[in-house]
Structure formats: C-alpha cells, structure tokens
Amino acid sequence: MAPPRPRTDTLVDNSMNDISKIIDGNPILAMDEGQSQAELETLLSAYLQSRSELTASAPTLESLRVELDIAETLLALNRHAQAWDVARAVFDHCVTMQAWQEAVEACDILYRTELDQSIVALGNGVWLAVTYPIKPQTSVALLHHIVDETPDKSDGGAVAAMAAHYLADLRTRDDEHAHNSLTFLTTQVLAKVAKRHRGIEGQEMLNTWIEILQLNDTAELLPRLGKMLEAMVDGKWWYDRDALRAQLPQD
C-alpha cells in the first residue's frame, strides 16, 4: 500500500477544533459470515502462520494487515477480548506509521467487539476517518455505526448520516460508479433517519427537514459532529489531535 495521501479536503478546520457493511453487503474487512467454526479456525491458523513468517523487527503495513485479519477472524469466532487486544495494538502501530486506513479499520473491529470501550474506539476512528482522505466506504461505515447508536429522535443520527453522505459525495467524484453506488446508499440511510426522527417521507419533505436542521451547511454540520465525538470519547483520545492537525496541509 502506498503511503497515506496528503489531505485533499477541508473537513477539519479551526471551527471544529475539539473535533459493516457497505456496498453489496460487504463488511470493511472481507469475512464470509457463512463460514463454519472449523473454517474460521483454519483461517485463523493460516493468518497466524503468515504472522510467524513476517520476521521484520518493526511492524510493516503488510504485517499490520495480517494482524487485522487475525483480529477480524477472532471477532468472527466470538473471541472478542482477544480481538480487542490484537486490534488495539495494531491501532497504536498504525498511528505511529500514519497508516490511517488501517487505523480506522482497527477502530471498526474494536467497536464491533462491543466491549466497554467500544464507543470510545468508534469516536477515535470517526475523527480519523473524517480528517484523512481514507477509503470513503470505510468512513461511511463508521459514521453509520453512529447512526445505529443514536436514539431515533436524536439529532445525532441525522448529523452522522448527513456527514456520511457529504463524504461519500466529496470523495468519490472521480469515480462515477463508486459515486453513484455510495451516495445511493447514504441517501437511503439519510431518508430512513429522517423517517424515524420526524416521520419524514418524500423528497420535498426530506429537503425541508435537511434545511431545518441545517444539515446542508458544513460550517454547522461538522462542528456538531465534532461535539458528538467529544461526548463519545469523553476525553479518552488515543492520539494527540493538536499534533495531527499541525501536520495537515494548510489550505
């Protein structure tokens, strides 16, 4: 994998300060849900063998990908505590290497363990997924986790759903197929959120709802998302956001 790309959007700025399944039903990391216990155990053994063959003294992106595969398989085997330990270690290495795609994928696994700090993991992952131009499908997946976590009548689900739609549109403009597929998905999720939030149905009512909640104004939307992340993480940030902001290209 190539080194992380420079940031190409302006999703985190001074105003934010203290700021799975996607297309075709595929989770962020490919894992066949129909696999048997025996098949998963065999798969885990293969990944562990791959790990033993990677003898580099320092972690590499290749070895971190193998660790993510191990964590994902452990999760499928319902060995959640072990999956957490592996994914959490991967996350720390990824932050050091500035491998943001892999860092966010680690957070997705950590969230799906449903252990005590899973919401903290989600908040940490979403901040990175919004700040850095990683795969849009991954960013959308984590934001949709927030949608799933918020009460039906809360504005939080609307904010997360609209942020996912915004990112899907922004980050797929150079790929028509990906743009159509992902924005179709995010539009459907946004419509479902509107229906559960205020009983909204129909495009005209949806547009009005978006305007009333100021969801179409990124100058309002993104700081609101930032406040939500602050509440989710409750001070337990796993990296120095100020230091990461200082390294971002100045627009």
MIDO-718045 format. One line per field, with one value per residue (C-alpha): residue number from 0; residue in three letters; chain; x, y, z. Coordinates in steps of 0.5 Angstrom, whole numbers. Layout:
BEGIN
doza: (NUM, ...)
vexti: (ALA, ...)
banu: (A, ...)
u: (X, ...)
v: (Y, ...)
w: (Z, ...)
END
This chain:
BEGIN
doza: (0, 1, 2, 3, 4, 5, 6, 7, 8, 9, 10, 11, 12, 13, 14, 15, 16, 17, 18, 19, 20, 21, 22, 23, 24, 25, 26, 27, 28, 29, 30, 31, 32, 33, 34, 35, 36, 37, 38, 39, 40, 41, 42, 43, 44, 45, 46, 47, 48, 49, 50, 51, 52, 53, 54, 55, 56, 57, 58, 59, 60, 61, 62, 63, 64, 65, 66, 67, 68, 69, 70, 71, 72, 73, 74, 75, 76, 77, 78, 79, 80, 81, 82, 83, 84, 85, 86, 87, 88, 89, 90, 91, 92, 93, 94, 95, 96, 97, 98, 99, 100, 101, 102, 103, 104, 105, 106, 107, 108, 109, 110, 111, 112, 113, 114, 115, 116, 117, 118, 119, 120, 121, 122, 123, 124, 125, 126, 127, 128, 129, 130, 131, 132, 133, 134, 135, 136, 137, 138, 139, 140, 141, 142, 143, 144, 145, 146, 147, 148, 149, 150, 151, 152, 153, 154, 155, 156, 157, 158, 159, 160, 161, 162, 163, 164, 165, 166, 167, 168, 169, 170, 171, 172, 173, 174, 175, 176, 177, 178, 179, 180, 181, 182, 183, 184, 185, 186, 187, 188, 189, 190, 191, 192, 193, 194, 195, 196, 197, 198, 199, 200, 201, 202, 203, 204, 205, 206, 207, 208, 209, 210, 211, 212, 213, 214, 215, 216, 217, 218, 219, 220, 221, 222, 223, 224, 225, 226, 227, 228, 229, 230, 231, 232, 233, 234, 235, 236, 237, 238, 239, 240, 241, 242, 243, 244, 245, 246, 247, 248, 249, 250)
vexti: (MET, ALA, PRO, PRO, ARG, PRO, ARG, THR, ASP, THR, LEU, VAL, ASP, ASN, SER, MET, ASN, ASP, ILE, SER, LYS, ILE, ILE, ASP, GLY, ASN, PRO, ILE, LEU, ALA, MET, ASP, GLU, GLY, GLN, SER, GLN, ALA, GLU, LEU, GLU, THR, LEU, LEU, SER, ALA, TYR, LEU, GLN, SER, ARG, SER, GLU, LEU, THR, ALA, SER, ALA, PRO, THR, LEU, GLU, SER, LEU, ARG, VAL, GLU, LEU, ASP, ILE, ALA, GLU, THR, LEU, LEU, ALA, LEU, ASN, ARG, HIS, ALA, GLN, ALA, TRP, ASP, VAL, ALA, ARG, ALA, VAL, PHE, ASP, HIS, CYS, VAL, THR, MET, GLN, ALA, TRP, GLN, GLU, ALA, VAL, GLU, ALA, CYS, ASP, ILE, LEU, TYR, ARG, THR, GLU, LEU, ASP, GLN, SER, ILE, VAL, ALA, LEU, GLY, ASN, GLY, VAL, TRP, LEU, ALA, VAL, THR, TYR, PRO, ILE, LYS, PRO, GLN, THR, SER, VAL, ALA, LEU, LEU, HIS, HIS, ILE, VAL, ASP, GLU, THR, PRO, ASP, LYS, SER, ASP, GLY, GLY, ALA, VAL, ALA, ALA, MET, ALA, ALA, HIS, TYR, LEU, ALA, ASP, LEU, ARG, THR, ARG, ASP, ASP, GLU, HIS, ALA, HIS, ASN, SER, LEU, THR, PHE, LEU, THR, THR, GLN, VAL, LEU, ALA, LYS, VAL, ALA, LYS, ARG, HIS, ARG, GLY, ILE, GLU, GLY, GLN, GLU, MET, LEU, ASN, THR, TRP, ILE, GLU, ILE, LEU, GLN, LEU, ASN, ASP, THR, ALA, GLU, LEU, LEU, PRO, ARG, LEU, GLY, LYS, MET, LEU, GLU, ALA, MET, VAL, ASP, GLY, LYS, TRP, TRP, TYR, ASP, ARG, ASP, ALA, LEU, ARG, ALA, GLN, LEU, PRO, GLN, ASP)
banu: (A, A, A, A, A, A, A, A, A, A, A, A, A, A, A, A, A, A, A, A, A, A, A, A, A, A, A, A, A, A, A, A, A, A, A, A, A, A, A, A, A, A, A, A, A, A, A, A, A, A, A, A, A, A, A, A, A, A, A, A, A, A, A, A, A, A, A, A, A, A, A, A, A, A, A, A, A, A, A, A, A, A, A, A, A, A, A, A, A, A, A, A, A, A, A, A, A, A, A, A, A, A, A, A, A, A, A, A, A, A, A, A, A, A, A, A, A, A, A, A, A, A, A, A, A, A, A, A, A, A, A, A, A, A, A, A, A, A, A, A, A, A, A, A, A, A, A, A, A, A, A, A, A, A, A, A, A, A, A, A, A, A, A, A, A, A, A, A, A, A, A, A, A, A, A, A, A, A, A, A, A, A, A, A, A, A, A, A, A, A, A, A, A, A, A, A, A, A, A, A, A, A, A, A, A, A, A, A, A, A, A, A, A, A, A, A, A, A, A, A, A, A, A, A, A, A, A, A, A, A, A, A, A, A, A, A, A, A, A, A, A, A, A, A, A, A, A, A, A, A, A)
u: (0, 2, 4, -2, -4, -4, -11, -15, -21, -22, -26, -23, -21, -21, -28, -28, -22, -24, -27, -41, -43, -43, -44, -47, -47, -39, -36, -30, -26, -28, -30, -36, -41, -43, -36, -37, -33, -28, -27, -25, -20, -17, -17, -14, -9, -7, -6, -2, 3, 3, 5, 10, 13, 14, 20, 21, 24, 19, 12, 10, 4, 4, 5, -1, -6, -4, -6, -12, -14, -13, -17, -23, -22, -22, -28, -32, -30, -33, -27, -28, -23, -17, -20, -19, -12, -10, -13, -12, -4, -5, -8, -2, 3, -2, -2, 6, 6, 1, -3, -10, -14, -11, -12, -19, -20, -18, -23, -28, -26, -25, -32, -35, -33, -38, -33, -33, -29, -32, -36, -29, -26, -31, -30, -23, -24, -29, -25, -19, -24, -26, -20, -16, -18, -18, -23, -30, -33, -29, -31, -39, -39, -36, -41, -47, -45, -46, -53, -54, -52, -56, -64, -69, -71, -64, -61, -54, -56, -58, -52, -48, -52, -51, -44, -43, -47, -42, -36, -39, -40, -34, -29, -32, -33, -27, -30, -38, -39, -37, -40, -47, -47, -44, -49, -55, -53, -52, -58, -62, -60, -61, -68, -69, -66, -71, -77, -75, -73, -79, -84, -81, -83, -82, -76, -79, -80, -73, -70, -74, -72, -65, -65, -69, -63, -58, -55, -53, -49, -42, -40, -45, -45, -38, -37, -44, -40, -34, -38, -41, -35, -32, -38, -37, -30, -30, -23, -20, -17, -12, -7, -5, -10, -7, 0, -4, -8, -1, 2, -4, -3, -5, -11)
v: (0, 7, 12, 16, 21, 29, 31, 33, 36, 41, 37, 39, 46, 51, 52, 44, 45, 40, 36, -7, -7, -2, -4, -10, -12, -13, -11, -7, -13, -18, -24, -29, -29, -36, -39, -45, -45, -50, -46, -40, -44, -46, -39, -36, -42, -39, -32, -34, -38, -31, -27, -32, -31, -24, -23, -16, -13, -7, -7, -6, -5, -12, -15, -10, -12, -19, -17, -14, -21, -24, -19, -20, -27, -27, -23, -28, -33, -29, -29, -21, -20, -23, -19, -13, -14, -15, -9, -4, -6, -5, 2, 4, 2, 5, 12, 12, 10, 15, 9, 12, 7, 1, 5, 7, -1, -3, 2, -1, -8, -5, -2, -9, -12, -9, -9, -3, 2, 0, 7, 11, 7, 9, 16, 16, 12, 17, 23, 20, 18, 25, 28, 24, 22, 15, 10, 13, 7, 6, 13, 12, 5, 8, 14, 9, 6, 13, 13, 6, 8, 14, 14, 15, 22, 25, 30, 26, 21, 26, 29, 23, 21, 27, 27, 20, 23, 29, 25, 20, 25, 29, 23, 19, 25, 22, 15, 15, 8, 9, 16, 13, 7, 10, 16, 12, 8, 14, 18, 12, 12, 19, 18, 13, 17, 23, 18, 15, 22, 26, 22, 25, 22, 24, 28, 35, 34, 31, 37, 41, 37, 38, 45, 46, 42, 46, 39, 42, 47, 44, 50, 48, 40, 39, 43, 39, 32, 34, 36, 29, 26, 29, 26, 19, 19, 23, 25, 19, 21, 15, 21, 28, 31, 38, 35, 31, 38, 41, 37, 38, 42, 49, 51)
w: (0, -2, 4, 6, 1, 3, 6, 0, 3, 9, 14, 20, 21, 27, 27, 29, 34, 39, 34, 17, 12, 6, -2, -3, 4, 5, 11, 12, 12, 8, 12, 10, 15, 13, 15, 20, 26, 23, 17, 22, 26, 20, 17, 24, 23, 16, 19, 25, 20, 16, 22, 24, 17, 18, 22, 21, 27, 26, 24, 17, 13, 11, 18, 20, 15, 17, 25, 22, 19, 25, 30, 25, 25, 33, 33, 28, 33, 38, 42, 43, 48, 44, 38, 42, 44, 37, 34, 40, 39, 31, 32, 36, 31, 25, 29, 29, 22, 20, 17, 17, 13, 17, 24, 22, 20, 27, 31, 27, 30, 36, 36, 34, 40, 44, 50, 55, 51, 44, 44, 45, 40, 35, 37, 35, 29, 26, 28, 23, 18, 17, 18, 13, 6, 7, 3, 3, 4, 11, 13, 11, 15, 22, 21, 20, 26, 30, 26, 29, 36, 37, 39, 34, 36, 37, 32, 33, 28, 23, 24, 23, 17, 13, 15, 11, 5, 5, 5, 0, -5, -4, -4, -10, -15, -19, -20, -23, -21, -14, -13, -15, -11, -5, -5, -7, 0, 4, 1, 3, 10, 11, 9, 14, 19, 17, 18, 25, 27, 25, 21, 14, 8, 1, -3, -1, 6, 6, 3, 8, 14, 12, 12, 18, 22, 18, 15, 9, 12, 13, 17, 22, 21, 22, 29, 31, 29, 33, 39, 39, 38, 44, 48, 46, 47, 54, 54, 52, 46, 43, 40, 40, 36, 36, 33, 28, 26, 26, 20, 16, 9, 10, 5)
END
